Amino acid sequence: MATFGTLSDRLTETFRNLRTKGKLSAADVDGTVREIRRALLDADVALPVVKEFTATVRERALGEEVSRALNPAQQVVQIVNDELVGILGGEQRRLEFSKTPPTVIMLAGLQGSGKTTFAGKLAKQLRGEGHTPLLVACDLQRPNAVNQLSVVAEQAGATIFAPEPGNGVGDPVRVARDGVEHARRQQHDVVIIDTAGRLGVDEELMRQASDIRRAVSPDEVLFVIDAMIGQDAVNTAKAFQEGVDFTGVVLSKLDGDAHGGAALSVASVTGRPIIFASTGETLDDLEPFYPDRMASRILDLGDVLTLIEQAQQAFDEEEAAKVAEKLATETFTLEDFLDQMQQLKKMGSMKKMLGMLPGMGQMKQQLDDFDDREIDRTEAIIRSMTPAERRNPKLLNGSRRLRIAQGSGMTVTDVNQLVARFEQAAKMMKTVARGGTPQIPGMGPMPGMGKPGASAKRKGKGKGKAKSGSRSGNPAKRAAENAGLAVNNTQATGSGFGLGAAKEPSEADLAEIQKLFGKG
């Protein structure tokens, strides 16, 4: 996430300097802790949190767990990771639903923190989980707040209860109470109450929020805070905790370019868990907050679990099986390429997904240069092709490419580049299917994955020589033996995930490959 970009860079650089040392002295530890303290303070993390964090890291880093470790630098990274998880809240906390519906969720926070947008995001997510949320418009002060919530509710496909026009007209406490009763009558199982905010903390805001809380006895009070406000986050959170109290925190605008101190301070200072992270402008940009995954992102260790979950939600298993079959039979076409891009778009921003891979912090410039709109341009070009051209790109001569360029509003050069990228993608997917390392076009091998299998040359005689490819006269057997040789050589050079090599191809495997080649 962009919010932690600077902090992540500083911490990664600090740990990179440690890796050159086989043993850590007290001076090494002190120097590392000093750099961590500076990085956290520059990221606007609250001073009390920084002091406690660095003191704990120093104590553990000077202890036996590091001095006895085979790799002290990695052990220090692990300690920092553990402590980051701790200040971010420890374990993930989900929404708690009432045993007798409706579950009442009240939102609180300053004006501009993103409460109304979050209300829509939450409603859409709950609808996707089978709930029937009702949005209640209790922000009757801010101009057009009721209209904004109505628009958001429509986008989320949720029902809204808005009996008052707002703009200074209406009693928010009565609207909240009536909204809960309306939900009971209409059998909505969740009520989301959007309350008023102010540009700053004041008595009127706190009194109104406190009155609404007493009137509806909410099951959850979520404090929505702008992740970009830095040190002020702590003072604002404390004021709301004393004036209204809340059961959980929502970090909004976590895709911004601020230093991210709010996220690292608010849970530790208030003792209340962060439940959601709002990561973009669309209603789909809402994630459950996992302290361990966020710590991994900050330390550039990636967030593969979230990436997998998003892929599982977006990708159809039957479609995935069809693609796997096409790869095996070498009939992957531009139509399949288009389908894959459509499924990728369902997962959200490609740049955000790539940022979840381990080690992508080292490729920050390439990530910044990546344009998500490229997928839309690619889609336009492919849609301008005939079905025959999509199935067989070899048909694309000069006149056809000119027609496609004009039909998609692109240039012939763009069409040529797409065809070249498609060929790259097809090769990459086949490489993955064979156990090799996928390459990100223009960015090199995916981080955290071993290099493609290459023969490890060894000095010496006899068995020490690297094996060459099979020279069998049977093409099926030759292909299978070469595939097995590549897998074994990958094991020799080391697998990125620490997985062992595949077994030698069996007679049954050879028979299957024989069928693919069409040889009797």
C-alpha positions in Angstrom: 0.0 0.0 0.0 1.2 3.5 -0.8 0.5 4.7 2.7 3.4 2.6 4.1 5.7 3.1 1.1 8.3 5.4 2.8 8.3 3.4 6.1 8.6 0.2 4.2 11.6 1.5 2.2 13.4 2.7 5.3 12.9 -0.5 7.2 13.9 -2.7 4.3 17.1 -0.7 3.8 17.9 -1.0 7.5 17.5 -4.8 7.4 19.5 -5.1 4.1 22.5 -3.6 6.0 22.1 -6.3 8.7 22.3 -9.2 6.2 26.0 -8.7 5.6 26.8 -9.5 9.2 27.2 -13.1 10.4 27.0 -12.1 14.1 25.3 -9.0 15.6 27.1 -6.9 18.2 25.3 -4.7 20.7 26.4 -1.7 18.5 24.8 -3.3 15.5 21.5 -3.8 17.4 21.6 -0.2 18.8 22.2 1.2 15.3 19.4 -0.9 13.8 16.9 0.2 16.6 18.0 3.8 16.1 17.1 3.6 12.4 13.8 1.9 13.2 13.0 4.7 15.7 13.7 7.4 13.0 11.7 5.6 10.4 8.6 5.3 12.7 8.8 8.9 13.9 9.1 10.1 10.2 6.0 8.0 9.5 4.1 10.1 12.2 3.7 7.2 14.6 2.9 8.4 18.1 6.0 8.9 20.3 4.8 6.7 23.2 4.2 3.9 20.7 7.6 4.3 19.1 9.3 4.3 22.5 7.6 1.1 23.7 8.1 -0.6 20.3 11.8 0.1 20.0 12.5 -0.7 23.6 10.9 -4.2 23.2 12.7 -4.8 19.9 16.1 -3.9 21.4 15.5 -6.1 24.5 14.6 -9.1 22.3 17.3 -8.4 19.8 20.0 -8.4 22.5 18.6 -11.6 24.0 19.4 -15.2 23.5 16.9 -15.8 20.7 19.1 -13.7 18.3 22.6 -14.6 19.7 21.8 -18.3 19.2 20.1 -17.9 15.8 21.7 -19.4 12.7 20.8 -16.2 10.9 20.7 -13.3 13.3 19.5 -10.7 10.7 16.5 -12.8 9.8 15.7 -13.3 13.5 15.7 -9.5 14.0 13.3 -9.1 11.1 11.1 -11.7 12.7 11.2 -9.8 16.0 10.2 -6.5 14.3 7.5 -8.4 12.4 6.1 -9.8 15.7 6.1 -6.5 17.4 4.5 -4.7 14.5 1.7 -7.3 14.6 1.3 -6.5 18.3 0.9 -2.7 17.9 -1.5 -3.3 15.0 -3.8 -5.2 17.3 -2.5 -8.8 17.5 -5.3 -10.9 16.1 -7.9 -10.1 13.5 -11.3 -9.0 14.9 -14.5 -9.5 12.8 -17.8 -7.7 13.2 -19.9 -9.2 16.0 -23.6 -9.8 15.0 -26.5 -9.7 17.4 -28.3 -13.0 18.2 -31.6 -11.2 17.7 -31.6 -9.1 14.5 -31.2 -6.4 13.6 -27.5 -5.9 14.3 -27.0 -2.1 14.8 -23.7 -0.6 13.5 -23.1 3.1 14.3 -20.4 5.0 12.4 -18.5 7.9 14.1 -15.7 10.2 13.0 -14.7 13.6 11.8 -16.1 15.2 8.7 -14.2 14.1 5.6 -12.9 10.9 7.2 -14.9 8.8 4.8 -17.8 7.6 6.9 -20.5 7.9 4.2 -18.4 6.1 1.6 -17.5 3.4 4.1 -21.2 3.0 4.9 -21.8 2.1 1.2 -18.8 -0.2 1.1 -19.8 -2.1 4.2 -23.4 -2.4 2.9 -22.2 -3.9 -0.3 -19.9 -6.3 1.4 -22.7 -7.4 3.8 -25.1 -7.9 0.9 -22.5 -10.1 -0.8 -22.4 -12.2 2.4 -26.2 -12.7 2.4 -27.3 -9.9 4.8 -30.0 -7.3 4.2 -28.5 -4.0 5.4 -30.4 -0.8 5.9 -28.6 2.5 5.7 -29.9 5.2 8.1 -29.2 8.9 7.2 -28.4 10.6 10.6 -26.0 13.2 9.2 -28.4 16.0 9.0 -25.9 18.9 9.3 -23.5 18.6 6.4 -24.9 20.0 3.1 -26.2 17.2 0.8 -25.0 14.5 3.2 -28.4 12.7 2.9 -28.3 12.9 -0.9 -24.7 11.5 -0.9 -25.8 8.6 1.2 -28.8 7.9 -1.1 -26.4 7.8 -4.1 -24.0 5.5 -2.3 -26.9 3.2 -1.1 -28.1 2.9 -4.7 -24.6 2.0 -5.9 -24.3 -0.6 -3.2 -27.8 -2.1 -4.0 -28.9 -1.3 -0.4 -32.0 0.2 1.1 -31.9 3.6 2.7 -34.0 5.2 5.5 -33.9 9.0 5.1 -37.2 10.6 6.4 -35.5 14.0 6.8 -33.9 16.2 4.1 -30.9 17.2 6.2 -29.0 20.4 5.5 -29.7 21.4 9.1 -33.3 20.1 9.2 -34.4 17.1 11.4 -33.6 15.4 14.7 -30.8 12.8 14.1 -31.5 10.9 17.4 -35.2 10.4 16.4 -34.2 9.3 12.9 -31.7 6.7 14.3 -34.4 5.3 16.7 -37.0 5.2 13.9 -34.5 3.7 11.5 -33.9 0.7 13.8 -37.7 0.2 14.3 -38.2 0.4 10.5 -35.5 -2.3 10.1 -37.3 -4.6 12.5 -40.6 -4.1 10.6 -39.0 -4.7 7.2 -36.8 -7.5 8.4 -33.5 -6.0 7.7 -30.9 -7.9 9.7 -28.3 -5.1 9.8 -28.7 -1.4 10.4 -25.8 1.0 9.5 -26.2 4.5 11.0 -24.3 7.3 9.3 -23.8 10.1 11.9 -22.6 13.7 11.5 -19.0 14.7 11.7 -17.3 18.1 12.2 -14.1 19.6 10.9 -12.7 19.3 14.5 -13.7 17.7 17.7 -16.3 19.7 19.6 -18.9 19.4 22.3 -21.9 19.4 20.0 -20.6 16.6 17.9 -19.8 14.4 20.9 -23.2 15.1 22.6 -25.1 14.2 19.4 -23.1 11.0 18.8 -23.5 10.0 22.5 -27.3 10.7 22.4 -27.6 8.5 19.3 -25.6 5.7 21.0 -27.9 5.8 24.1 -31.0 5.8 21.9 -30.2 2.7 19.8 -27.7 0.7 21.9 -25.6 -0.3 18.9 -23.8 -3.7 18.8 -20.8 -2.1 17.1 -19.6 1.5 17.1 -17.0 1.9 14.4 -14.7 4.9 14.5 -13.7 5.9 11.0 -10.4 7.7 10.8 -8.4 9.1 7.9 -5.1 7.3 7.7 -3.5 10.4 6.2 -3.9 12.7 9.2 -0.7 11.5 11.0 -0.1 12.5 14.6 -3.6 14.1 14.9 -5.0 10.6 14.7 -4.1 9.8 18.3 -5.7 12.9 19.7 -8.8 12.5 17.7 -9.1 8.8 18.6 -8.7 9.6 22.3 -11.3 12.4 22.2 -13.9 10.0 20.5 -13.1 7.2 23.0 -13.7 9.5 25.9 -16.8 11.2 24.4 -18.6 8.3 22.7 -16.3 5.3 23.0 -16.1 2.8 20.1 -15.7 -0.9 19.7 -13.5 -0.9 16.6 -11.6 1.3 14.1 -11.9 1.7 10.3 -8.9 3.1 8.5 -10.0 5.0 5.5 -7.8 6.4 2.6 -5.2 3.7 3.2 -4.3 4.0 -0.5 -3.1 7.6 0.0 0.4 9.0 0.0 0.7 9.8 3.8 3.2 8.2 6.1 0.7 5.8 7.8 1.3 6.7 11.4 -2.4 6.5 12.2 -2.6 2.8 11.5 0.5 2.1 13.7 -0.8 4.3 16.5 -4.5 4.2 16.9 -4.9 0.5 17.9 -2.1 0.6 20.4 -3.2 3.9 22.0 -6.9 3.2 22.3 -6.8 -0.6 22.8 -9.5 -1.0 20.2 -9.0 -3.3 17.2 -8.8 -2.1 13.6 -11.6 -4.1 11.9 -11.6 -2.7 8.3 -9.2 -1.0 5.9 -10.6 1.1 3.1 -8.1 1.0 0.3 -9.6 2.9 -2.7 -12.5 4.9 -4.1 -14.8 2.2 -5.4 -17.3 0.4 -3.2 -15.3 -2.8 -3.7 -12.2 -1.4 -2.1 -12.7 -2.6 1.4 -10.6 -5.2 3.2 -10.8 -6.9 6.6 -7.8 -5.8 8.6 -5.3 -8.5 9.4 -2.5 -7.2 11.7 -0.1 -10.0 10.6 -0.7 -9.4 6.9 -0.3 -5.6 7.3 3.0 -6.1 9.1 4.2 -8.3 6.3 3.3 -5.6 3.8 5.2 -3.0 5.8 8.3 -5.2 5.9 8.0 -6.0 2.1 7.3 -9.6 2.9 4.2 -9.6 0.7 0.6 -10.4 1.4 0.0 -13.6 -0.6 -2.9 -14.8 1.6 -5.0 -11.7 0.7 -4.0 -12.1 -3.0 -5.1 -15.7 -2.9 -8.4 -14.8 -1.3 -9.1 -12.1 -3.9 -8.3 -14.6 -6.7 -10.6 -17.2 -5.2 -13.5 -14.7 -5.2 -12.8 -13.5 -8.7 -11.9 -16.6 -10.6 -14.3 -19.3 -11.7 -13.0 -22.8 -11.0 -14.5 -24.2 -14.2 -12.9 -21.5 -16.2 -9.6 -22.1 -14.5 -9.8 -25.8 -15.4 -10.6 -25.0 -19.0 -7.5 -22.7 -19.2 -5.3 -25.4 -17.7 -6.6 -27.8 -20.3 -5.9 -25.3 -23.1 -2.3 -24.8 -21.8 -1.8 -28.6 -21.8 -3.1 -28.9 -25.4 -1.3 -25.7 -26.6 -4.5 -24.0 -27.9 -4.4 -20.9 -25.7 -5.9 -18.1 -27.8 -6.5 -14.3 -27.6 -10.1 -15.1 -26.6 -8.7 -17.0 -23.6 -6.3 -14.1 -22.9 -9.3 -11.7 -22.9 -11.3 -13.9 -20.5 -8.3 -14.0 -18.1 -8.0 -10.2 -18.2 -11.7 -9.9 -17.5 -11.2 -12.1 -14.4 -8.2 -10.1 -13.3 -10.2 -6.9 -13.5 -12.7 -8.4 -11.1 -9.9 -8.6 -8.5 -9.3 -4.8 -8.7 -6.2 -2.8 -9.4 -3.4 -4.8 -11.0 -0.8 -2.5 -9.4 -2.3 -3.2 -6.0 -2.2 -7.0 -6.6 1.4 -6.9 -7.8 2.3 -4.8 -4.7 1.2 -7.8 -2.5 3.9 -10.0 -3.9 7.0 -10.5 -1.6 9.9 -8.2 -2.5 8.0 -5.9 -4.7 9.2 -2.9 -2.7 12.5 -3.4 -4.5 10.7 -2.8 -7.8 8.9 0.4 -6.7 9.7 2.4 -9.8 8.4 -0.3 -12.1 5.2 -0.6 -10.0 4.8 3.2 -10.1 5.2 3.1 -13.9 2.6 0.4 -14.3 -0.7 1.7 -15.8 -3.9 -0.2 -14.9 -5.6 1.3 -17.9 -3.4 -0.8 -20.1 -5.8 -3.7 -19.5 -8.7 -1.6 -20.9 -6.7 -0.7 -24.0 -5.8 -4.3 -24.5 -9.4 -5.3 -24.2 -10.4 -2.7 -26.8 -7.9 -4.1 -29.3 -8.9 -7.7 -28.9 -12.6 -6.9 -29.1 -11.9 -5.2 -32.5 -10.6 -8.5 -33.9 -12.8 -11.1 -35.6 -13.3 -14.5 -33.8 -11.0 -16.1 -36.4 -8.2 -13.6 -35.6 -8.6 -14.1 -31.9 -8.2 -17.8 -32.3 -5.3 -17.6 -34.7 -3.1 -14.5 -34.4 -1.0 -15.6 -37.4 -3.8 -14.3 -39.6 -3.0 -10.8 -38.5 -1.3 -9.3 -41.6 -0.6 -5.6 -42.1 -4.1 -4.6 -43.4 -5.9 -6.5 -40.6 -3.7 -4.8 -38.0 -4.5 -1.4 -39.5 -8.3 -2.2 -39.4 -8.0 -3.4 -35.7 -6.1 -0.2 -34.8 -8.7 2.0 -36.3 -11.6 0.1 -34.7 -10.1 0.3 -31.2 -8.9 3.9 -31.4 -5.3 2.7 -31.0 -2.2 2.6 -33.4 -0.8 -0.3 -35.4 2.2 -0.2 -33.0 -0.1 -0.8 -30.1 -1.6 -3.8 -31.9 1.9 -5.2 -32.7 2.9 -4.7 -29.1 -0.3 -6.5 -27.9 0.4 -9.5 -30.1 4.0 -9.6 -28.8 2.7 -9.4 -25.2 0.2 -12.2 -25.8 3.0 -14.4 -27.0 5.0 -13.5 -23.9 2.0 -14.2 -21.6 1.4 -17.6 -23.3 5.0 -18.5 -22.8 4.9 -17.3 -19.2 1.8 -19.4 -18.4 3.4 -22.5 -20.0 6.5 -21.9 -17.9 4.4 -21.8 -14.8 2.6 -25.0 -15.8 6.0 -26.7 -16.2 7.2 -25.5 -12.8 9.4 -22.6 -13.9 9.5 -19.0 -12.9 7.0 -16.5 -14.4 8.4 -13.3 -15.7 6.5 -10.0 -15.2 6.8 -8.2 -18.6 9.1 -5.3 -18.2 9.8 -6.1 -14.6 11.7 -9.4 -14.6 11.1 -12.6 -12.6 8.4 -12.6 -9.9 10.0 -11.9 -6.6 10.2 -14.8 -4.1 10.3 -17.4 -6.8 13.4 -19.4 -8.0 14.9 -19.0 -11.4 13.7 -21.3 -14.2 15.4 -24.7 -14.2 18.8 -24.5 -15.6 21.5 -27.2 -15.7 23.8 -26.8 -12.8 27.3 -27.3 -14.2 29.6 -29.2 -11.9 33.3 -29.6 -12.1 34.7 -33.2 -12.1 34.4 -36.4 -14.0 31.7 -39.0 -14.7 28.5 -38.2 -12.7 29.7 -34.7 -12.0 28.9 -33.6 -15.6 25.6 -31.9 -16.3 23.2 -34.0 -18.3 22.2 -32.9 -21.7 18.7 -33.3 -23.2 17.3 -36.6 -24.2 18.1 -37.9 -27.7 15.3 -40.5 -27.9 13.8 -41.0 -31.3 10.3 -41.0 -29.8 9.2 -37.3 -29.6 6.8 -38.0 -26.7 9.4 -39.8 -24.7 12.0 -37.2 -25.5 9.7 -34.4 -24.4 8.9 -36.2 -21.1 12.5 -36.9 -20.4 13.5 -33.3 -21.0 10.7 -32.1 -18.8 11.9 -34.4 -16.0 15.5 -33.3 -16.5 14.4 -29.6 -16.2 12.6 -30.3 -13.0 15.6 -32.2 -11.5 17.9 -29.3 -12.5 15.5 -26.8 -10.8 15.9 -28.8 -7.6 19.7 -28.6 -8.0 19.6 -24.8 -8.2 17.0 -24.5 -5.4 13.3 -24.0 -5.5 11.9 -20.6 -4.5 9.2 -22.2 -2.3 11.5 -25.0 -0.9 9.5 -27.6 -2.7 11.1 -30.9 -3.8 11.3 -31.8 -7.4 8.7 -33.9 -9.2 9.2 -37.6 -9.7 10.5 -39.1 -12.9 7.7 -39.5 -15.4 6.0 -42.9 -15.1 4.9 -45.1 -18.0 1.4 -43.8 -17.5 2.7 -40.2 -17.9 4.5 -41.1 -21.0 1.3 -42.7 -22.4 -0.6 -39.5 -21.7 2.0 -37.3 -23.4 2.1 -39.8 -26.3 -1.7 -39.0 -26.8 -1.0 -35.3 -26.8 1.6 -35.7 -29.6 -0.8 -37.9 -31.5 1.7 -40.7 -31.9 0.7 -44.3 -31.7 
